[in-house]
């Protein structure tokens, strides 16, 4: 397993729509391990494959707190099949938009169909933080960022800030 670099806004890769995983094999399982290692290192509670530059419909989530045992979950080809309940508001952040948080309203409950690491189709009913996290990460697979759910004015300010940061970043130096 290895930690992969996380793609940051304004990189256009984040707007790509990810392709379905055709078959669950050892490569997919190893990649899931890389996603977890990257997410834990960041640290975060969810990570979509596209955030490390791989346009596969795959994401990982672990909502366990620091002092609790890990609860890793892998979702391959996840699809929201049902949304229900009054919208609930959570303050969201994103590993691809570091140090920026905003309140986002999403459906309170979702049912998600997905494939697990054994290649078996599963379905999960999620509410609360898990529902928010699943919707956030599935959005990534569709080229949508959480800032797309806030006002245009706030979104434009965030995008401008990250474009400026990317422009002002010194170029990487070759060693050797």
Secondary structure, 3 states (H helix, E strand, C coil): CCCCCCCCCCCHHHHCCCECCCCCCHHHHHHHHHHHHHHHHHCCCEEEHHHHCCCECEEEECCCCCCCCCCCEEEEEEEEEEEEEEEEEEEEEECCEEEEEEEEEEEEEEEEEEECCCCCEEEEEEEHHHHHHHHHHHHHHCCCCHHHHCCHHHHHHHHHHHHHHHHHCCCCCCCC
